[in-house]
Amino acid sequence: VTSEVVDRVYKEYMGDAENPAQVRDGVLGAVGDVFFVTSAVEVARYHRDAGNPVYFYEFQHRPSSVEGVVPEFVKADHGAEIAFVFGKPFLAGDV
């Protein structure tokens, strides 16, 4: 890996980070892209190349149920959209 690549990646994720929260957000963005986004894009391309329609989305809605459970900087964890897709917000009572 060349220093030019390292510089570009650093600028993409860290930008002009001036405090620990900005550094944290940059690191989380980089790690999330490495472990989730790149593999998801690769799988989507395989499906596309096989002639199938592909839909790609990023879910960032913070569920109210995580208040006080996860840190404020977390928008939506992996799999958080499942409850929204299958209707949990519309269920009554303890389920």
C-alpha positions in Angstrom: 0.0 0.0 0.0 1.4 3.3 -1.0 1.5 6.4 1.2 -0.8 8.1 -1.3 -3.4 5.4 -0.7 -3.0 5.7 3.1 -3.3 9.5 2.9 -6.5 9.2 0.8 -8.1 6.7 3.1 -7.1 8.8 6.2 -8.7 11.9 4.6 -11.8 10.1 3.7 -12.5 8.7 7.2 -10.7 11.2 9.5 -10.9 14.4 7.5 -9.9 17.2 9.9 -10.8 15.4 13.1 -10.2 17.7 16.0 -11.5 15.7 18.9 -11.8 12.1 20.1 -15.5 11.9 19.1 -14.6 12.7 15.5 -11.7 10.2 15.5 -14.1 7.6 16.9 -16.7 8.3 14.2 -14.0 8.0 11.5 -12.7 4.7 12.8 -16.2 3.3 13.1 -16.9 4.4 9.6 -13.8 2.7 8.3 -14.3 -0.5 10.2 -18.0 -0.6 9.2 -17.1 -0.2 5.5 -14.4 -2.9 5.7 -16.5 -5.5 7.5 -20.0 -4.8 6.2 -20.1 -2.5 3.1 -17.4 -4.0 0.9 -18.6 -7.6 1.3 -22.3 -6.5 0.8 -21.3 -4.6 -2.4 -19.4 -7.7 -3.6 -22.4 -10.0 -3.1 -24.8 -7.4 -4.7 -22.5 -7.4 -7.8 -22.7 -11.2 -8.0 -26.5 -11.1 -7.9 -26.5 -8.3 -10.5 -24.1 -10.1 -12.8 -26.4 -13.2 -12.6 -29.3 -11.0 -13.9 -31.2 -10.4 -10.7 -32.5 -7.1 -9.5 -30.5 -5.7 -6.5 -31.5 -3.1 -4.0 -29.0 -1.6 -1.6 -29.9 0.5 1.4 -28.3 2.0 4.5 -30.6 2.1 7.5 -29.7 4.8 10.0 -32.9 5.3 12.0 -32.2 5.1 15.7 -34.9 3.0 17.4 -36.3 4.6 20.5 -36.0 1.3 22.3 -32.2 1.7 22.5 -32.3 4.9 24.5 -30.1 4.4 27.6 -28.9 1.1 26.3 -26.4 2.0 23.5 -24.3 5.2 23.2 -25.9 8.3 21.6 -23.5 8.2 18.6 -24.9 4.8 17.5 -27.6 5.4 14.9 -28.7 1.9 14.1 -26.9 -1.4 14.8 -26.5 -4.2 12.4 -30.0 -5.8 12.0 -31.9 -2.9 13.6 -34.1 -2.6 10.5 -35.6 -6.0 11.0 -38.1 -4.9 13.6 -39.2 -2.0 11.3 -39.4 -4.2 8.1 -41.5 -6.8 9.8 -43.8 -4.5 11.8 -42.7 -4.5 15.4 -43.4 -0.7 15.8 -47.1 -1.6 15.1 -47.4 -4.4 17.7 -49.2 -3.7 21.0 -48.0 -4.9 24.4 -44.9 -7.0 25.3 -43.9 -9.1 22.4 
